Amino acid sequence: MDCTEKTTQIEDKVKLVYDLLKELSQVEDFPAIRANAQRALGTVWQMVNHLSLDYE
């Protein structure tokens, strides 16, 4: 596996985690999950930003 493939896989995984946390941060029926997902989203956003990925 070359560096480009690894980078693409990492970008895909980070984007997936970001999208999943974004969905969970909007769940109204589970306030604890929502709050923790929002906190985690801030951390994952740093990875998304570092990789210069589109996130909105």
DSSP file (Angstrom, degrees, kcal/mol; ACC not computed):
  #  RESIDUE AA STRUCTURE BP1 BP2  ACC     N-H-->O    O-->H-N    N-H-->O    O-->H-N    TCO  KAPPA ALPHA  PHI   PSI    X-CA   Y-CA   Z-CA
    1    1 A M              0   0    0      0, 0.0     2,-0.1     0, 0.0     0, 0.0   0.000 360.0 360.0 360.0 127.5    0.0    0.0    0.0
    2    2 A D     >  -     0   0    0      1,-0.1     4,-2.1     4,-0.0     5,-0.2  -0.339 360.0 -99.7 -88.5 174.2    1.5    3.3   -1.0
    3    3 A C  H  > S+     0   0    0      1,-0.2     4,-2.6     2,-0.2     5,-0.2   0.846 120.3  55.5 -62.0 -37.2    1.3    6.6    0.9
    4    4 A T  H  > S+     0   0    0      2,-0.2     4,-2.3     1,-0.2    -1,-0.2   0.906 108.2  48.2 -64.6 -41.8   -1.5    8.0   -1.3
    5    5 A E  H  > S+     0   0    0      2,-0.2     4,-2.5     1,-0.2    -2,-0.2   0.915 112.1  49.4 -63.9 -43.4   -3.7    5.0   -0.5
    6    6 A K  H  X S+     0   0    0     -4,-2.1     4,-2.6     2,-0.2    -2,-0.2   0.925 111.1  49.6 -61.4 -44.9   -3.0    5.3    3.2
    7    7 A T  H  X S+     0   0    0     -4,-2.6     4,-2.7     1,-0.2    -1,-0.2   0.916 111.0  49.3 -61.4 -43.8   -3.8    9.0    3.2
    8    8 A T  H  X S+     0   0    0     -4,-2.3     4,-2.5     2,-0.2    -1,-0.2   0.908 111.3  49.4 -62.8 -42.3   -7.0    8.3    1.3
    9    9 A Q  H  X S+     0   0    0     -4,-2.5     4,-2.3     2,-0.2    -2,-0.2   0.915 112.3  47.8 -63.7 -42.6   -8.0    5.6    3.8
   10   10 A I  H  X S+     0   0    0     -4,-2.6     4,-2.7     2,-0.2     5,-0.2   0.932 111.9  49.6 -63.9 -45.3   -7.2    7.9    6.8
   11   11 A E  H  X S+     0   0    0     -4,-2.7     4,-2.5     1,-0.2    -2,-0.2   0.915 111.0  50.1 -59.5 -43.6   -9.2   10.8    5.2
   12   12 A D  H  X S+     0   0    0     -4,-2.5     4,-2.2     1,-0.2    -1,-0.2   0.906 112.4  46.9 -61.9 -42.3  -12.2    8.5    4.6
   13   13 A K  H  X S+     0   0    0     -4,-2.3     4,-2.6     2,-0.2    -2,-0.2   0.915 112.5  48.4 -68.2 -42.9  -12.1    7.2    8.2
   14   14 A V  H  X S+     0   0    0     -4,-2.7     4,-2.5     1,-0.2    -2,-0.2   0.919 112.7  48.9 -63.2 -42.5  -11.8   10.6    9.7
   15   15 A K  H  X S+     0   0    0     -4,-2.5     4,-2.7    -5,-0.2    -1,-0.2   0.902 110.7  51.0 -63.7 -41.1  -14.7   11.9    7.6
   16   16 A L  H  X S+     0   0    0     -4,-2.2     4,-2.6     2,-0.2    -2,-0.2   0.932 111.1  47.3 -61.6 -47.0  -16.8    8.9    8.5
   17   17 A V  H  X S+     0   0    0     -4,-2.6     4,-2.6     1,-0.2     5,-0.2   0.921 112.6  50.2 -60.8 -44.1  -16.2    9.5   12.2
   18   18 A Y  H  X S+     0   0    0     -4,-2.5     4,-2.3     1,-0.2    -2,-0.2   0.938 112.0  47.0 -59.5 -47.7  -17.0   13.2   11.8
   19   19 A D  H  X S+     0   0    0     -4,-2.7     4,-2.1     2,-0.2    -2,-0.2   0.895 112.7  49.2 -63.4 -40.7  -20.3   12.5   10.0
   20   20 A L  H  X S+     0   0    0     -4,-2.6     4,-2.5     2,-0.2    -1,-0.2   0.919 112.7  47.0 -65.6 -43.3  -21.3    9.9   12.6
   21   21 A L  H  X S+     0   0    0     -4,-2.6     4,-2.2     2,-0.2    -2,-0.2   0.872 109.0  55.4 -65.9 -36.0  -20.6   12.2   15.5
   22   22 A K  H  < S+     0   0    0     -4,-2.3     4,-0.3    -5,-0.2    -1,-0.2   0.924 109.7  46.3 -61.5 -43.9  -22.5   15.0   13.7
   23   23 A E  H >< S+     0   0    0     -4,-2.1     3,-1.5     1,-0.2    -2,-0.2   0.936 113.4  48.6 -62.6 -46.8  -25.5   12.8   13.4
   24   24 A L  H >< S+     0   0    0     -4,-2.5     3,-1.4     1,-0.3    -1,-0.2   0.815 102.2  63.1 -65.0 -30.1  -25.3   11.7   17.1
   25   25 A S  T 3< S+     0   0    0     -4,-2.2    -1,-0.3     1,-0.3    -2,-0.2   0.564 102.1  52.2 -72.7  -5.9  -24.9   15.3   18.2
   26   26 A Q  T <  S+     0   0    0     -3,-1.5     2,-0.5    -4,-0.3    -1,-0.3   0.363  77.5 116.6-108.4   2.5  -28.4   16.0   16.8
   27   27 A V    <   -     0   0    0     -3,-1.4     7,-0.2    -4,-0.2     3,-0.2  -0.614  40.5-175.7 -75.0 118.7  -30.2   13.2   18.7
   28   28 A E  S    S+     0   0    0     -2,-0.5    -1,-0.2     1,-0.2    -4,-0.0   0.731  72.4  65.3 -89.6 -22.9  -32.7   14.8   21.0
   29   29 A D  S    S+     0   0    0      1,-0.2    -1,-0.2     2,-0.1    -2,-0.1   0.650 103.8  47.2 -76.3 -14.7  -34.0   11.6   22.8
   30   30 A F     >  +     0   0    0     -3,-0.2     4,-2.6     1,-0.1    -1,-0.2  -0.764  64.7 179.2-128.9  84.7  -30.6   10.9   24.4
   31   31 A P  H  > S+     0   0    0      0, 0.0     4,-2.6     0, 0.0     5,-0.2   0.830  81.2  52.3 -60.0 -35.7  -29.2   14.1   26.0
   32   32 A A  H  > S+     0   0    0      2,-0.2     4,-2.3     1,-0.2     5,-0.2   0.916 112.1  45.7 -67.9 -41.4  -26.0   12.4   27.4
   33   33 A I  H  > S+     0   0    0     -3,-0.2     4,-2.5     2,-0.2     5,-0.2   0.921 113.5  50.7 -64.1 -43.7  -25.1   10.9   24.0
   34   34 A R  H  X S+     0   0    0     -4,-2.6     4,-2.1    -7,-0.2    -2,-0.2   0.937 112.1  45.9 -59.3 -49.0  -25.9   14.3   22.3
   35   35 A A  H  X S+     0   0    0     -4,-2.6     4,-1.9     1,-0.2    -1,-0.2   0.908 115.2  45.9 -63.9 -43.6  -23.7   16.2   24.7
   36   36 A N  H  X S+     0   0    0     -4,-2.3     4,-2.5     1,-0.2    -1,-0.2   0.867 111.1  52.5 -70.0 -35.7  -20.8   13.8   24.5
   37   37 A A  H  X S+     0   0    0     -4,-2.5     4,-2.3    -5,-0.2    -1,-0.2   0.889 107.9  52.4 -65.3 -38.3  -21.0   13.6   20.7
   38   38 A Q  H  X S+     0   0    0     -4,-2.1     4,-1.2    -5,-0.2    -2,-0.2   0.908 110.8  47.1 -64.1 -41.3  -20.9   17.4   20.5
   39   39 A R  H  X S+     0   0    0     -4,-1.9     4,-1.1     1,-0.2     3,-0.4   0.931 114.1  46.7 -64.5 -44.9  -17.7   17.4   22.7
   40   40 A A  H  X S+     0   0    0     -4,-2.5     4,-2.6     1,-0.2     5,-0.3   0.847 104.0  63.4 -66.1 -33.3  -16.1   14.7   20.6
   41   41 A L  H  X S+     0   0    0     -4,-2.3     4,-2.4     1,-0.2    -1,-0.2   0.871  98.4  55.5 -60.2 -37.6  -17.1   16.5   17.4
   42   42 A G  H  X S+     0   0    0     -4,-1.2     4,-0.9    -3,-0.4    -1,-0.2   0.888 110.0  45.7 -61.8 -39.3  -14.9   19.4   18.4
   43   43 A T  H >X S+     0   0    0     -4,-1.1     4,-0.9    -3,-0.2     3,-0.5   0.919 113.9  47.0 -70.4 -44.7  -11.9   17.1   18.7
   44   44 A V  H 3X S+     0   0    0     -4,-2.6     4,-2.3     1,-0.2     3,-0.4   0.838 103.1  64.5 -68.0 -31.3  -12.5   15.3   15.5
   45   45 A W  H 3X S+     0   0    0     -4,-2.4     4,-3.1    -5,-0.3    -1,-0.2   0.867  95.2  59.9 -58.7 -34.4  -13.1   18.6   13.7
   46   46 A Q  H <X S+     0   0    0     -4,-0.9     4,-2.3    -3,-0.5    -1,-0.2   0.891 106.8  45.8 -60.7 -38.7   -9.4   19.4   14.5
   47   47 A M  H  X S+     0   0    0     -4,-0.9     4,-2.1    -3,-0.4    -2,-0.2   0.915 112.7  49.8 -68.7 -42.9   -8.4   16.3   12.4
   48   48 A V  H  <>S+     0   0    0     -4,-2.3     5,-2.3     1,-0.2     4,-0.4   0.929 113.2  46.9 -60.1 -46.1  -10.8   17.2    9.6
   49   49 A N  H ><5S+     0   0    0     -4,-3.1     3,-1.3     1,-0.2    -1,-0.2   0.914 109.8  52.9 -63.2 -44.2   -9.4   20.7    9.6
   50   50 A H  H 3<5S+     0   0    0     -4,-2.3    -1,-0.2     1,-0.3    -2,-0.2   0.870 111.7  46.0 -59.9 -37.8   -5.8   19.4    9.6
   51   51 A L  T 3<5S-     0   0    0     -4,-2.1    -1,-0.3    -5,-0.1    -2,-0.2   0.467 109.8-126.0 -84.5  -1.3   -6.5   17.2    6.6
   52   52 A S  T < 5 +     0   0    0     -3,-1.3     2,-0.2    -4,-0.4    -3,-0.2   0.877  51.6 163.5  57.7  41.3   -8.3   20.1    4.8
   53   53 A L      < -     0   0    0     -5,-2.3     2,-0.3    -6,-0.1    -1,-0.2  -0.605  45.5-109.1 -88.7 150.1  -11.4   18.0    4.3
   54   54 A D        +     0   0    0     -2,-0.2    -1,-0.1     1,-0.1    -5,-0.0  -0.633  41.9 169.6 -72.8 132.9  -14.8   19.4    3.4
   55   55 A Y              0   0    0     -2,-0.3    -1,-0.1   -37,-0.0    -6,-0.0   0.429 360.0 360.0-129.8  -1.3  -17.0   19.1    6.4
   56   56 A E              0   0    0      0, 0.0    -2,-0.1     0, 0.0     0, 0.0   0.369 360.0 360.0-131.2 360.0  -20.1   21.1    5.8
